Amino acid sequence: MSDKWRVGLEFTGLLILASSLVFVAMQMRQDHKIALAQLNLDQLELFNSRFAAGFESEHYLTMFSKLYATNAWEREGLTDEEVAAAEIEAIMWWTYAEGVFESYREGLVTDKAWEEARVEIGVLSALPPFRAVYDTIWKTTPSEFTRTVDELRAQSTSPRGSTTRSH
């Protein structure tokens, strides 16, 4: 075999090896993203499961209304248990919204799905229990998520913002 052929074959082999290594590195990066997203999802599900279980217990709702419910929204005509249920629903939804946001940042949620979530955030963040829960829980620990929500809320209350009503 001539030296030209051998050098060409060695070079081709090196290109194949380099391409394989690049592919493996890309696959490892994607696997890492998926593992992080799954960990985040598992944590969110664990967090939400305690609240979801509370919907089934009048005692839990009574306890929640006495210990945790905020007084930052108009609750006229609602029982303490209904207030607690509304706020638990808001906690669960904000947890979901933050999970969608984090998955979007990791590239695991499409732009279209994120735009739908943005609209939903704009609408639901104007509802009294959702607004109160956000202001008393999420805003206490600023993050990229809270900065994004604050921007969306500001857009929905500005005259040139979305058509979302503000309360």
C-alpha positions in Angstrom: 0.0 0.0 0.0 1.4 3.4 -0.9 2.1 6.1 1.7 -0.6 8.4 0.2 -3.3 5.7 0.6 -2.1 4.9 4.2 -2.0 8.6 5.2 -5.5 9.1 3.6 -6.9 6.1 5.4 -5.4 7.2 8.7 -6.8 10.7 8.2 -10.2 9.3 7.4 -10.0 7.1 10.5 -9.2 10.2 12.6 -12.1 12.1 11.1 -14.4 9.2 11.9 -13.1 9.0 15.4 -13.4 12.8 15.9 -17.0 12.7 14.6 -17.8 9.9 16.9 -16.4 11.8 19.9 -18.4 14.9 18.9 -21.5 12.8 18.6 -20.9 11.2 22.0 -20.3 14.6 23.6 -23.5 16.0 22.1 -25.5 12.9 23.3 -24.0 13.2 26.8 -25.0 16.9 26.9 -28.5 16.1 25.8 -28.7 13.2 28.4 -27.5 15.6 31.1 -30.3 18.1 30.1 -32.9 15.4 30.2 -31.7 14.1 33.6 -31.8 17.6 35.0 -35.3 18.2 33.6 -36.4 14.8 35.1 -34.9 15.7 38.5 -36.6 19.1 38.4 -39.9 17.4 37.4 -39.5 14.8 40.2 -38.9 17.6 42.8 -41.9 19.5 41.6 -44.1 16.5 41.7 -43.0 15.7 45.2 -43.6 19.3 46.2 -47.1 19.4 44.6 -48.1 15.9 45.9 -48.4 17.2 49.4 -50.7 20.0 48.3 -52.7 17.7 46.1 -53.2 15.3 49.0 -54.4 18.3 51.0 -57.4 18.8 48.7 -58.8 15.5 50.0 -58.7 16.5 53.7 -60.9 19.1 55.3 -58.5 19.1 58.2 -55.6 20.0 55.9 -57.6 22.8 54.3 -58.5 24.2 57.8 -54.9 24.0 59.0 -53.7 25.6 55.8 -56.2 28.4 56.0 -55.2 29.2 59.6 -51.4 28.9 59.2 -50.5 29.7 55.7 -53.2 31.5 53.8 -52.5 35.1 52.9 -54.8 37.9 53.6 -53.6 39.9 50.6 -56.7 39.3 48.4 -60.5 39.8 48.6 -62.0 36.7 50.1 -65.5 37.9 50.7 -68.1 35.1 50.4 -65.5 32.3 50.7 -65.0 29.9 53.6 -61.6 29.5 55.1 -61.4 26.1 53.4 -62.3 27.6 50.0 -59.6 30.2 50.5 -57.1 27.6 51.4 -58.1 25.5 48.3 -57.7 28.5 46.0 -54.3 29.3 47.4 -53.2 25.7 47.2 -54.3 25.6 43.6 -52.3 28.7 42.9 -49.2 27.2 44.6 -49.5 24.1 42.4 -50.0 26.2 39.3 -47.0 28.5 40.0 -44.9 25.4 40.6 -46.0 24.1 37.2 -45.3 27.4 35.5 -41.8 27.6 37.0 -41.2 24.0 35.8 -42.3 25.0 32.3 -40.0 28.0 32.4 -37.0 26.0 33.6 -37.6 23.3 30.9 -37.9 26.1 28.3 -34.5 27.5 29.5 -33.0 24.1 29.1 -34.3 23.8 25.5 -36.8 21.0 26.4 -40.0 23.0 25.7 -40.8 24.5 22.3 -41.1 28.2 21.7 -44.8 27.7 20.9 -45.5 25.9 24.2 -43.6 28.7 26.1 -45.6 31.4 24.3 -48.8 29.6 25.4 -47.4 29.4 29.0 -46.6 33.2 28.9 -50.2 34.0 27.9 -51.4 31.8 30.7 -49.1 33.4 33.2 -50.4 36.8 32.1 -54.0 35.8 32.6 -53.7 33.8 35.8 -51.3 36.2 37.6 -54.1 38.7 37.6 -56.4 36.5 39.5 -56.5 37.4 43.2 -55.3 34.1 44.8 -52.7 33.6 42.1 -51.4 37.2 42.5 -51.3 36.9 46.3 -49.5 33.5 46.3 -47.0 34.8 43.8 -46.4 38.0 45.8 -46.0 36.3 49.2 -44.1 33.2 48.1 -42.3 33.5 44.8 -41.3 37.1 45.0 -39.5 36.4 48.3 -36.8 34.6 46.3 -36.1 36.5 43.1 -34.9 34.4 40.2 -35.0 34.4 36.4 -38.5 33.0 36.6 -39.7 35.9 38.9 -38.0 38.5 36.7 -39.8 37.0 33.7 -43.2 36.9 35.5 -42.7 40.5 36.6 -42.0 41.6 33.0 -45.2 39.7 31.8 -47.2 41.3 34.6 -45.9 44.7 33.7 -46.8 44.2 30.1 -50.3 43.1 30.9 -51.0 46.2 33.0 -49.4 48.7 30.5 -51.6 50.4 27.9 -49.6 48.9 25.1 -49.2 45.5 26.7 -51.4 42.4 26.0 -55.1 42.4 26.3 -54.9 40.7 29.7 -57.0 42.5 32.3 -55.3 43.6 35.5 -57.1 43.6 38.9 
